[in-house]
Amino acid sequence: MIKEIDAGDLQHRIAEGDECLLLDIRSAGELVQGMLPDAEHLPMHLLPLRIVELPKDKDVILYCRSGARSYNACAYLTRQGYANVINLRGGILNWTRSGYRLAAGAAG
């Protein structure tokens, strides 16, 4: 079963200073729309190549546009032995619909 978090719970964790890694797995072209504050960018297609960079000692919260790609990425990482991955339900669309701010997206 894939663990999920909704935008409100994630905002609360961020506000509390929770030590988690926010991972934006969208393509570079999608970043112009903005990113969650303090998120890191790792395109989904690079996950298998850079999986060793992901921490196992804190939660890794993945998100994409709608939550579908990040759900599949969480499933992949779970099969690779990561028990600390969490999908942002509804992705960045749900985040913005909930009224939370975005940071400027990084290029590439």
Jmol script that loads the backbone (N, CA, C; Angstrom):
load data "model"
ATOM      1  N   MET A   1       0.840  -1.186   0.000  1.00  0.00           N
ATOM      2  CA  MET A   1       0.000   0.000   0.000  1.00  0.00           C
ATOM      3  C   MET A   1       0.888   1.255   0.000  1.00  0.00           C
ATOM      4  N   ILE A   2       0.545   2.212  -0.816  1.00  0.00           N
ATOM      5  CA  ILE A   2       1.311   3.446  -0.931  1.00  0.00           C
ATOM      6  C   ILE A   2       0.786   4.460   0.094  1.00  0.00           C
ATOM      7  N   LYS A   3       1.692   5.027   0.868  1.00  0.00           N
ATOM      8  CA  LYS A   3       1.315   6.065   1.828  1.00  0.00           C
ATOM      9  C   LYS A   3       1.060   7.362   1.065  1.00  0.00           C
ATOM     10  N   GLU A   4       0.027   8.098   1.508  1.00  0.00           N
ATOM     11  CA  GLU A   4      -0.292   9.377   0.873  1.00  0.00           C
ATOM     12  C   GLU A   4      -0.504  10.442   1.944  1.00  0.00           C
ATOM     13  N   ILE A   5      -0.315  11.685   1.518  1.00  0.00           N
ATOM     14  CA  ILE A   5      -0.536  12.832   2.398  1.00  0.00           C
ATOM     15  C   ILE A   5      -1.329  13.858   1.593  1.00  0.00           C
ATOM     16  N   ASP A   6      -2.223  14.574   2.261  1.00  0.00           N
ATOM     17  CA  ASP A   6      -2.949  15.612   1.533  1.00  0.00           C
ATOM     18  C   ASP A   6      -2.252  16.958   1.738  1.00  0.00           C
ATOM     19  N   ALA A   7      -2.652  17.943   0.959  1.00  0.00           N
ATOM     20  CA  ALA A   7      -1.981  19.237   0.961  1.00  0.00           C
ATOM     21  C   ALA A   7      -1.987  19.888   2.348  1.00  0.00           C
ATOM     22  N   GLY A   8      -3.096  19.814   3.046  1.00  0.00           N
ATOM     23  CA  GLY A   8      -3.190  20.428   4.368  1.00  0.00           C
ATOM     24  C   GLY A   8      -2.227  19.811   5.368  1.00  0.00           C
ATOM     25  N   ASP A   9      -2.145  18.481   5.367  1.00  0.00           N
ATOM     26  CA  ASP A   9      -1.226  17.802   6.283  1.00  0.00           C
ATOM     27  C   ASP A   9       0.230  18.102   5.923  1.00  0.00           C
ATOM     28  N   LEU A  10       0.526  18.177   4.632  1.00  0.00           N
ATOM     29  CA  LEU A  10       1.890  18.498   4.209  1.00  0.00           C
ATOM     30  C   LEU A  10       2.242  19.925   4.607  1.00  0.00           C
ATOM     31  N   GLN A  11       1.331  20.867   4.395  1.00  0.00           N
ATOM     32  CA  GLN A  11       1.576  22.254   4.792  1.00  0.00           C
ATOM     33  C   GLN A  11       1.859  22.326   6.285  1.00  0.00           C
ATOM     34  N   HIS A  12       1.123  21.564   7.074  1.00  0.00           N
ATOM     35  CA  HIS A  12       1.336  21.541   8.526  1.00  0.00           C
ATOM     36  C   HIS A  12       2.730  21.016   8.854  1.00  0.00           C
ATOM     37  N   ARG A  13       3.138  19.937   8.191  1.00  0.00           N
ATOM     38  CA  ARG A  13       4.474  19.370   8.436  1.00  0.00           C
ATOM     39  C   ARG A  13       5.560  20.373   8.075  1.00  0.00           C
ATOM     40  N   ILE A  14       5.389  21.081   6.957  1.00  0.00           N
ATOM     41  CA  ILE A  14       6.372  22.081   6.538  1.00  0.00           C
ATOM     42  C   ILE A  14       6.433  23.216   7.560  1.00  0.00           C
ATOM     43  N   ALA A  15       5.257  23.683   7.997  1.00  0.00           N
ATOM     44  CA  ALA A  15       5.188  24.781   8.969  1.00  0.00           C
ATOM     45  C   ALA A  15       5.840  24.400  10.297  1.00  0.00           C
ATOM     46  N   GLU A  16       5.756  23.127  10.651  1.00  0.00           N
ATOM     47  CA  GLU A  16       6.348  22.642  11.895  1.00  0.00           C
ATOM     48  C   GLU A  16       7.845  22.398  11.771  1.00  0.00           C
ATOM     49  N   GLY A  17       8.385  22.577  10.556  1.00  0.00           N
ATOM     50  CA  GLY A  17       9.821  22.361  10.357  1.00  0.00           C
ATOM     51  C   GLY A  17      10.206  20.892  10.272  1.00  0.00           C
ATOM     52  N   ASP A  18       9.259  20.051   9.879  1.00  0.00           N
ATOM     53  CA  ASP A  18       9.504  18.610   9.767  1.00  0.00           C
ATOM     54  C   ASP A  18      10.659  18.338   8.798  1.00  0.00           C
ATOM     55  N   GLU A  19      11.536  17.456   9.188  1.00  0.00           N
ATOM     56  CA  GLU A  19      12.679  17.075   8.349  1.00  0.00           C
ATOM     57  C   GLU A  19      12.245  16.038   7.316  1.00  0.00           C
ATOM     58  N   CYS A  20      11.772  16.489   6.193  1.00  0.00           N
ATOM     59  CA  CYS A  20      11.410  15.579   5.115  1.00  0.00           C
ATOM     60  C   CYS A  20      11.987  16.134   3.821  1.00  0.00           C
ATOM     61  N   LEU A  21      12.098  15.283   2.831  1.00  0.00           N
ATOM     62  CA  LEU A  21      12.577  15.697   1.521  1.00  0.00           C
ATOM     63  C   LEU A  21      11.382  15.790   0.589  1.00  0.00           C
ATOM     64  N   LEU A  22      11.155  16.976   0.034  1.00  0.00           N
ATOM     65  CA  LEU A  22      10.103  17.170  -0.964  1.00  0.00           C
ATOM     66  C   LEU A  22      10.738  16.997  -2.331  1.00  0.00           C
ATOM     67  N   LEU A  23      10.191  16.083  -3.116  1.00  0.00           N
ATOM     68  CA  LEU A  23      10.781  15.756  -4.400  1.00  0.00           C
ATOM     69  C   LEU A  23       9.776  15.982  -5.521  1.00  0.00           C
ATOM     70  N   ASP A  24      10.076  16.958  -6.372  1.00  0.00           N
ATOM     71  CA  ASP A  24       9.247  17.269  -7.535  1.00  0.00           C
ATOM     72  C   ASP A  24       9.738  16.392  -8.679  1.00  0.00           C
ATOM     73  N   ILE A  25       8.891  15.477  -9.150  1.00  0.00           N
ATOM     74  CA  ILE A  25       9.333  14.543 -10.194  1.00  0.00           C
ATOM     75  C   ILE A  25       8.810  14.920 -11.575  1.00  0.00           C
ATOM     76  N   ARG A  26       8.288  16.154 -11.712  1.00  0.00           N
ATOM     77  CA  ARG A  26       7.793  16.587 -13.011  1.00  0.00           C
ATOM     78  C   ARG A  26       8.955  16.850 -13.967  1.00  0.00           C
ATOM     79  N   SER A  27       8.628  17.024 -15.229  1.00  0.00           N
ATOM     80  CA  SER A  27       9.654  17.336 -16.225  1.00  0.00           C
ATOM     81  C   SER A  27      10.148  18.764 -16.014  1.00  0.00           C
ATOM     82  N   ALA A  28      11.319  19.058 -16.563  1.00  0.00           N
ATOM     83  CA  ALA A  28      11.895  20.400 -16.434  1.00  0.00           C
ATOM     84  C   ALA A  28      10.948  21.460 -16.993  1.00  0.00           C
ATOM     85  N   GLY A  29      10.257  21.152 -18.075  1.00  0.00           N
ATOM     86  CA  GLY A  29       9.335  22.100 -18.685  1.00  0.00           C
ATOM     87  C   GLY A  29       8.156  22.461 -17.797  1.00  0.00           C
ATOM     88  N   GLU A  30       7.782  21.569 -16.897  1.00  0.00           N
ATOM     89  CA  GLU A  30       6.655  21.833 -16.003  1.00  0.00           C
ATOM     90  C   GLU A  30       7.025  22.752 -14.839  1.00  0.00           C
ATOM     91  N   LEU A  31       8.310  22.913 -14.585  1.00  0.00           N
ATOM     92  CA  LEU A  31       8.747  23.691 -13.424  1.00  0.00           C
ATOM     93  C   LEU A  31       8.439  25.173 -13.542  1.00  0.00           C
ATOM     94  N   VAL A  32       8.215  25.658 -14.769  1.00  0.00           N
ATOM     95  CA  VAL A  32       7.909  27.085 -14.941  1.00  0.00           C
ATOM     96  C   VAL A  32       6.629  27.468 -14.198  1.00  0.00           C
ATOM     97  N   GLN A  33       5.784  26.494 -13.916  1.00  0.00           N
ATOM     98  CA  GLN A  33       4.542  26.752 -13.190  1.00  0.00           C
ATOM     99  C   GLN A  33       4.804  26.974 -11.702  1.00  0.00           C
ATOM    100  N   GLY A  34       6.023  26.687 -11.256  1.00  0.00           N
ATOM    101  CA  GLY A  34       6.373  26.824  -9.847  1.00  0.00           C
ATOM    102  C   GLY A  34       6.539  25.469  -9.184  1.00  0.00           C
ATOM    103  N   MET A  35       7.133  25.509  -8.018  1.00  0.00           N
ATOM    104  CA  MET A  35       7.389  24.302  -7.225  1.00  0.00           C
ATOM    105  C   MET A  35       6.937  24.536  -5.792  1.00  0.00           C
ATOM    106  N   LEU A  36       6.783  23.469  -5.042  1.00  0.00           N
ATOM    107  CA  LEU A  36       6.533  23.621  -3.622  1.00  0.00           C
ATOM    108  C   LEU A  36       7.775  24.235  -2.984  1.00  0.00           C
ATOM    109  N   PRO A  37       7.601  25.095  -1.988  1.00  0.00           N
ATOM    110  CA  PRO A  37       8.759  25.709  -1.339  1.00  0.00           C
ATOM    111  C   PRO A  37       9.729  24.655  -0.801  1.00  0.00           C
ATOM    112  N   ASP A  38      11.010  24.867  -1.052  1.00  0.00           N
ATOM    113  CA  ASP A  38      12.092  24.004  -0.578  1.00  0.00           C
ATOM    114  C   ASP A  38      12.105  22.604  -1.190  1.00  0.00           C
ATOM    115  N   ALA A  39      11.375  22.419  -2.276  1.00  0.00           N
ATOM    116  CA  ALA A  39      11.395  21.117  -2.950  1.00  0.00           C
ATOM    117  C   ALA A  39      12.647  20.999  -3.815  1.00  0.00           C
ATOM    118  N   GLU A  40      13.053  19.762  -4.038  1.00  0.00           N
ATOM    119  CA  GLU A  40      14.145  19.475  -4.951  1.00  0.00           C
ATOM    120  C   GLU A  40      13.547  18.869  -6.216  1.00  0.00           C
ATOM    121  N   HIS A  41      14.205  19.078  -7.336  1.00  0.00           N
ATOM    122  CA  HIS A  41      13.714  18.548  -8.602  1.00  0.00           C
ATOM    123  C   HIS A  41      14.512  17.319  -8.997  1.00  0.00           C
ATOM    124  N   LEU A  42      13.798  16.231  -9.262  1.00  0.00           N
ATOM    125  CA  LEU A  42      14.393  15.009  -9.791  1.00  0.00           C
ATOM    126  C   LEU A  42      13.367  14.406 -10.752  1.00  0.00           C
ATOM    127  N   PRO A  43      13.545  14.632 -12.051  1.00  0.00           N
ATOM    128  CA  PRO A  43      12.561  14.118 -13.010  1.00  0.00           C
ATOM    129  C   PRO A  43      12.346  12.615 -12.839  1.00  0.00           C
ATOM    130  N   MET A  44      11.101  12.191 -12.999  1.00  0.00           N
ATOM    131  CA  MET A  44      10.732  10.796 -12.767  1.00  0.00           C
ATOM    132  C   MET A  44      11.625   9.823 -13.527  1.00  0.00           C
ATOM    133  N   HIS A  45      11.977  10.148 -14.762  1.00  0.00           N
ATOM    134  CA  HIS A  45      12.758   9.207 -15.558  1.00  0.00           C
ATOM    135  C   HIS A  45      14.183   9.016 -15.028  1.00  0.00           C
ATOM    136  N   LEU A  46      14.626   9.893 -14.137  1.00  0.00           N
ATOM    137  CA  LEU A  46      15.961   9.759 -13.562  1.00  0.00           C
ATOM    138  C   LEU A  46      15.974   9.035 -12.215  1.00  0.00           C
ATOM    139  N   LEU A  47      14.798   8.730 -11.668  1.00  0.00           N
ATOM    140  CA  LEU A  47      14.732   8.049 -10.369  1.00  0.00           C
ATOM    141  C   LEU A  47      15.575   6.774 -10.324  1.00  0.00           C
ATOM    142  N   PRO A  48      15.452   5.883 -11.307  1.00  0.00           N
ATOM    143  CA  PRO A  48      16.250   4.649 -11.219  1.00  0.00           C
ATOM    144  C   PRO A  48      17.760   4.911 -11.212  1.00  0.00           C
ATOM    145  N   LEU A  49      18.189   5.978 -11.882  1.00  0.00           N
ATOM    146  CA  LEU A  49      19.611   6.287 -11.960  1.00  0.00           C
ATOM    147  C   LEU A  49      20.138   6.951 -10.691  1.00  0.00           C
ATOM    148  N   ARG A  50      19.266   7.649  -9.980  1.00  0.00           N
ATOM    149  CA  ARG A  50      19.710   8.430  -8.818  1.00  0.00           C
ATOM    150  C   ARG A  50      19.078   7.969  -7.513  1.00  0.00           C
ATOM    151  N   ILE A  51      18.546   6.757  -7.513  1.00  0.00           N
ATOM    152  CA  ILE A  51      17.843   6.239  -6.341  1.00  0.00           C
ATOM    153  C   ILE A  51      18.738   6.209  -5.101  1.00  0.00           C
ATOM    154  N   VAL A  52      20.027   5.966  -5.296  1.00  0.00           N
ATOM    155  CA  VAL A  52      20.934   5.881  -4.144  1.00  0.00           C
ATOM    156  C   VAL A  52      21.081   7.222  -3.425  1.00  0.00           C
ATOM    157  N   GLU A  53      20.694   8.321  -4.070  1.00  0.00           N
ATOM    158  CA  GLU A  53      20.779   9.645  -3.458  1.00  0.00           C
ATOM    159  C   GLU A  53      19.634   9.903  -2.468  1.00  0.00           C
ATOM    160  N   LEU A  54      18.598   9.072  -2.516  1.00  0.00           N
ATOM    161  CA  LEU A  54      17.436   9.301  -1.655  1.00  0.00           C
ATOM    162  C   LEU A  54      17.713   8.791  -0.243  1.00  0.00           C
ATOM    163  N   PRO A  55      17.379   9.604   0.758  1.00  0.00           N
ATOM    164  CA  PRO A  55      17.617   9.177   2.141  1.00  0.00           C
ATOM    165  C   PRO A  55      16.628   8.095   2.560  1.00  0.00           C
ATOM    166  N   LYS A  56      17.103   7.219   3.441  1.00  0.00           N
ATOM    167  CA  LYS A  56      16.205   6.215   4.012  1.00  0.00           C
ATOM    168  C   LYS A  56      15.879   6.540   5.462  1.00  0.00           C
ATOM    169  N   ASP A  57      16.482   7.622   5.975  1.00  0.00           N
ATOM    170  CA  ASP A  57      16.316   7.968   7.384  1.00  0.00           C
ATOM    171  C   ASP A  57      15.324   9.106   7.622  1.00  0.00           C
ATOM    172  N   LYS A  58      14.664   9.579   6.551  1.00  0.00           N
ATOM    173  CA  LYS A  58      13.599  10.571   6.713  1.00  0.00           C
ATOM    174  C   LYS A  58      12.602  10.387   5.582  1.00  0.00           C
ATOM    175  N   ASP A  59      11.397  10.929   5.780  1.00  0.00           N
ATOM    176  CA  ASP A  59      10.350  10.777   4.772  1.00  0.00           C
ATOM    177  C   ASP A  59      10.724  11.499   3.486  1.00  0.00           C
ATOM    178  N   VAL A  60      10.425  10.856   2.364  1.00  0.00           N
ATOM    179  CA  VAL A  60      10.601  11.450   1.044  1.00  0.00           C
ATOM    180  C   VAL A  60       9.191  11.604   0.471  1.00  0.00           C
ATOM    181  N   ILE A  61       8.767  12.846   0.276  1.00  0.00           N
ATOM    182  CA  ILE A  61       7.418  13.127  -0.217  1.00  0.00           C
ATOM    183  C   ILE A  61       7.528  13.523  -1.675  1.00  0.00           C
ATOM    184  N   LEU A  62       6.932  12.707  -2.540  1.00  0.00           N
ATOM    185  CA  LEU A  62       6.996  12.928  -3.972  1.00  0.00           C
ATOM    186  C   LEU A  62       5.721  13.593  -4.461  1.00  0.00           C
ATOM    187  N   TYR A  63       5.885  14.458  -5.462  1.00  0.00           N
ATOM    188  CA  TYR A  63       4.700  15.043  -6.082  1.00  0.00           C
ATOM    189  C   TYR A  63       4.949  15.302  -7.561  1.00  0.00           C
ATOM    190  N   CYS A  64       3.836  15.366  -8.293  1.00  0.00           N
ATOM    191  CA  CYS A  64       3.856  15.696  -9.721  1.00  0.00           C
ATOM    192  C   CYS A  64       2.699  16.670  -9.953  1.00  0.00           C
ATOM    193  N   ARG A  65       2.175  16.707 -11.134  1.00  0.00           N
ATOM    194  CA  ARG A  65       1.081  17.639 -11.429  1.00  0.00           C
ATOM    195  C   ARG A  65      -0.212  17.228 -10.721  1.00  0.00           C
ATOM    196  N   SER A  66      -0.619  15.964 -10.909  1.00  0.00           N
ATOM    197  CA  SER A  66      -1.914  15.535 -10.374  1.00  0.00           C
ATOM    198  C   SER A  66      -1.835  14.433  -9.317  1.00  0.00           C
ATOM    199  N   GLY A  67      -0.649  13.893  -9.097  1.00  0.00           N
ATOM    200  CA  GLY A  67      -0.492  12.828  -8.113  1.00  0.00           C
ATOM    201  C   GLY A  67      -0.385  11.438  -8.716  1.00  0.00           C
ATOM    202  N   ALA A  68      -0.643  11.289 -10.016  1.00  0.00           N
ATOM    203  CA  ALA A  68      -0.611   9.957 -10.640  1.00  0.00           C
ATOM    204  C   ALA A  68       0.824   9.463 -10.859  1.00  0.00           C
ATOM    205  N   ARG A  69       1.658  10.298 -11.457  1.00  0.00           N
ATOM    206  CA  ARG A  69       3.055   9.884 -11.678  1.00  0.00           C
ATOM    207  C   ARG A  69       3.781   9.669 -10.356  1.00  0.00           C
ATOM    208  N   SER A  70       3.546  10.562  -9.402  1.00  0.00           N
ATOM    209  CA  SER A  70       4.239  10.416  -8.121  1.00  0.00           C
ATOM    210  C   SER A  70       3.749   9.179  -7.375  1.00  0.00           C
ATOM    211  N   TYR A  71       2.489   8.809  -7.544  1.00  0.00           N
ATOM    212  CA  TYR A  71       1.982   7.569  -6.940  1.00  0.00           C
ATOM    213  C   TYR A  71       2.741   6.381  -7.519  1.00  0.00           C
ATOM    214  N   ASN A  72       2.888   6.364  -8.838  1.00  0.00           N
ATOM    215  CA  ASN A  72       3.620   5.264  -9.483  1.00  0.00           C
ATOM    216  C   ASN A  72       5.086   5.268  -9.080  1.00  0.00           C
ATOM    217  N   ALA A  73       5.669   6.445  -8.925  1.00  0.00           N
ATOM    218  CA  ALA A  73       7.063   6.537  -8.488  1.00  0.00           C
ATOM    219  C   ALA A  73       7.208   6.013  -7.058  1.00  0.00           C
ATOM    220  N   CYS A  74       6.243   6.320  -6.201  1.00  0.00           N
ATOM    221  CA  CYS A  74       6.261   5.781  -4.834  1.00  0.00           C
ATOM    222  C   CYS A  74       6.169   4.261  -4.855  1.00  0.00           C
ATOM    223  N   ALA A  75       5.324   3.736  -5.728  1.00  0.00           N
ATOM    224  CA  ALA A  75       5.198   2.276  -5.845  1.00  0.00           C
ATOM    225  C   ALA A  75       6.531   1.666  -6.277  1.00  0.00           C
ATOM    226  N   TYR A  76       7.183   2.283  -7.234  1.00  0.00           N
ATOM    227  CA  TYR A  76       8.494   1.810  -7.698  1.00  0.00           C
ATOM    228  C   TYR A  76       9.511   1.825  -6.553  1.00  0.00           C
ATOM    229  N   LEU A  77       9.585   2.950  -5.837  1.00  0.00           N
ATOM    230  CA  LEU A  77      10.558   3.073  -4.752  1.00  0.00           C
ATOM    231  C   LEU A  77      10.260   2.090  -3.626  1.00  0.00           C
ATOM    232  N   THR A  78       8.976   1.850  -3.360  1.00  0.00           N
ATOM    233  CA  THR A  78       8.598   0.866  -2.342  1.00  0.00           C
ATOM    234  C   THR A  78       9.100  -0.524  -2.733  1.00  0.00           C
ATOM    235  N   ARG A  79       8.960  -0.856  -4.013  1.00  0.00           N
ATOM    236  CA  ARG A  79       9.466  -2.160  -4.490  1.00  0.00           C
ATOM    237  C   ARG A  79      10.986  -2.256  -4.390  1.00  0.00           C
ATOM    238  N   GLN A  80      11.654  -1.098  -4.376  1.00  0.00           N
ATOM    239  CA  GLN A  80      13.114  -1.085  -4.247  1.00  0.00           C
ATOM    240  C   GLN A  80      13.567  -1.057  -2.785  1.00  0.00           C
ATOM    241  N   GLY A  81      12.622  -1.172  -1.861  1.00  0.00           N
ATOM    242  CA  GLY A  81      12.965  -1.254  -0.448  1.00  0.00           C
ATOM    243  C   GLY A  81      12.827   0.037   0.344  1.00  0.00           C
ATOM    244  N   TYR A  82      12.276   1.074  -0.256  1.00  0.00           N
ATOM    245  CA  TYR A  82      12.072   2.336   0.457  1.00  0.00           C
ATOM    246  C   TYR A  82      10.715   2.312   1.160  1.00  0.00           C
ATOM    247  N   ALA A  83      10.746   2.346   2.487  1.00  0.00           N
ATOM    248  CA  ALA A  83       9.503   2.337   3.264  1.00  0.00           C
ATOM    249  C   ALA A  83       9.083   3.745   3.663  1.00  0.00           C
ATOM    250  N   ASN A  84       9.900   4.745   3.316  1.00  0.00           N
ATOM    251  CA  ASN A  84       9.690   6.112   3.788  1.00  0.00           C
ATOM    252  C   ASN A  84       9.194   7.058   2.701  1.00  0.00           C
ATOM    253  N   VAL A  85       8.607   6.528   1.626  1.00  0.00           N
ATOM    254  CA  VAL A  85       8.114   7.383   0.555  1.00  0.00           C
ATOM    255  C   VAL A  85       6.618   7.637   0.697  1.00  0.00           C
ATOM    256  N   ILE A  86       6.225   8.877   0.398  1.00  0.00           N
ATOM    257  CA  ILE A  86       4.835   9.308   0.564  1.00  0.00           C
ATOM    258  C   ILE A  86       4.438  10.108  -0.672  1.00  0.00           C
ATOM    259  N   ASN A  87       3.253   9.836  -1.186  1.00  0.00           N
ATOM    260  CA  ASN A  87       2.727  10.550  -2.350  1.00  0.00           C
ATOM    261  C   ASN A  87       1.868  11.729  -1.895  1.00  0.00           C
ATOM    262  N   LEU A  88       2.075  12.903  -2.532  1.00  0.00           N
ATOM    263  CA  LEU A  88       1.188  14.037  -2.295  1.00  0.00           C
ATOM    264  C   LEU A  88      -0.077  13.820  -3.119  1.00  0.00           C
ATOM    265  N   ARG A  89      -1.152  13.474  -2.444  1.00  0.00           N
ATOM    266  CA  ARG A  89      -2.424  13.191  -3.108  1.00  0.00           C
ATOM    267  C   ARG A  89      -2.912  14.433  -3.856  1.00  0.00           C
ATOM    268  N   GLY A  90      -3.191  14.275  -5.149  1.00  0.00           N
ATOM    269  CA  GLY A  90      -3.687  15.387  -5.949  1.00  0.00           C
ATOM    270  C   GLY A  90      -2.597  16.272  -6.518  1.00  0.00           C
ATOM    271  N   GLY A  91      -1.345  15.996  -6.168  1.00  0.00           N
ATOM    272  CA  GLY A  91      -0.209  16.710  -6.725  1.00  0.00           C
ATOM    273  C   GLY A  91      -0.225  18.211  -6.488  1.00  0.00           C
ATOM    274  N   ILE A  92       0.527  18.900  -7.327  1.00  0.00           N
ATOM    275  CA  ILE A  92       0.667  20.346  -7.187  1.00  0.00           C
ATOM    276  C   ILE A  92      -0.658  21.059  -7.504  1.00  0.00           C
ATOM    277  N   LEU A  93      -1.516  20.427  -8.303  1.00  0.00           N
ATOM    278  CA  LEU A  93      -2.836  21.016  -8.579  1.00  0.00           C
ATOM    279  C   LEU A  93      -3.645  21.140  -7.292  1.00  0.00           C
ATOM    280  N   ASN A  94      -3.649  20.082  -6.494  1.00  0.00           N
ATOM    281  CA  ASN A  94      -4.394  20.116  -5.236  1.00  0.00           C
ATOM    282  C   ASN A  94      -3.750  21.086  -4.248  1.00  0.00           C
ATOM    283  N   TRP A  95      -2.427  21.167  -4.275  1.00  0.00           N
ATOM    284  CA  TRP A  95      -1.704  22.101  -3.410  1.00  0.00           C
ATOM    285  C   TRP A  95      -2.170  23.543  -3.678  1.00  0.00           C
ATOM    286  N   THR A  96      -2.186  23.924  -4.955  1.00  0.00           N
ATOM    287  CA  THR A  96      -2.577  25.302  -5.285  1.00  0.00           C
ATOM    288  C   THR A  96      -4.075  25.522  -5.074  1.00  0.00           C
ATOM    289  N   ARG A  97      -4.900  24.525  -5.356  1.00  0.00           N
ATOM    290  CA  ARG A  97      -6.344  24.644  -5.103  1.00  0.00           C
ATOM    291  C   ARG A  97      -6.632  24.852  -3.626  1.00  0.00           C
ATOM    292  N   SER A  98      -5.741  24.313  -2.786  1.00  0.00           N
ATOM    293  CA  SER A  98      -5.918  24.458  -1.337  1.00  0.00           C
ATOM    294  C   SER A  98      -5.448  25.816  -0.839  1.00  0.00           C
ATOM    295  N   GLY A  99      -4.896  26.634  -1.756  1.00  0.00           N
ATOM    296  CA  GLY A  99      -4.514  27.982  -1.397  1.00  0.00           C
ATOM    297  C   GLY A  99      -3.085  28.146  -0.919  1.00  0.00           C
ATOM    298  N   TYR A 100      -2.271  27.115  -1.082  1.00  0.00           N
ATOM    299  CA  TYR A 100      -0.885  27.200  -0.614  1.00  0.00           C
ATOM    300  C   TYR A 100       0.008  27.770  -1.699  1.00  0.00           C
ATOM    301  N   ARG A 101       1.059  28.446  -1.282  1.00  0.00           N
ATOM    302  CA  ARG A 101       1.921  29.158  -2.213  1.00  0.00           C
ATOM    303  C   ARG A 101       2.917  28.233  -2.902  1.00  0.00           C
ATOM    304  N   LEU A 102       3.404  28.718  -4.025  1.00  0.00           N
ATOM    305  CA  LEU A 102       4.456  28.045  -4.780  1.00  0.00           C
ATOM    306  C   LEU A 102       5.685  28.930  -4.776  1.00  0.00           C
ATOM    307  N   ALA A 103       6.830  28.292  -4.894  1.00  0.00           N
ATOM    308  CA  ALA A 103       8.079  29.024  -5.086  1.00  0.00           C
ATOM    309  C   ALA A 103       8.381  29.019  -6.585  1.00  0.00           C
ATOM    310  N   ALA A 104       9.240  29.905  -6.989  1.00  0.00           N
ATOM    311  CA  ALA A 104       9.636  29.926  -8.408  1.00  0.00           C
ATOM    312  C   ALA A 104      10.303  28.605  -8.757  1.00  0.00           C
ATOM    313  N   GLY A 105       9.965  28.089  -9.919  1.00  0.00           N
ATOM    314  CA  GLY A 105      10.545  26.839 -10.374  1.00  0.00           C
ATOM    315  C   GLY A 105      11.957  27.035 -10.877  1.00  0.00           C
ATOM    316  N   ALA A 106      12.790  26.055 -10.636  1.00  0.00           N
ATOM    317  CA  ALA A 106      14.168  26.106 -11.109  1.00  0.00           C
ATOM    318  C   ALA A 106      14.225  25.661 -12.561  1.00  0.00           C
ATOM    319  N   ALA A 107      15.179  26.146 -13.282  1.00  0.00           N
ATOM    320  CA  ALA A 107      15.365  25.718 -14.674  1.00  0.00           C
ATOM    321  C   ALA A 107      16.187  24.448 -14.689  1.00  0.00           C
ATOM    322  N   GLY A 108      15.727  23.469 -15.495  1.00  0.00           N
ATOM    323  CA  GLY A 108      16.481  22.236 -15.689  1.00  0.00           C
ATOM    324  C   GLY A 108      16.672  21.545 -14.417  1.00  0.00           C
TER     325      GLY A 108
END
end "model"
wireframe off; spacefill off
backbone 0.3
color backbone group
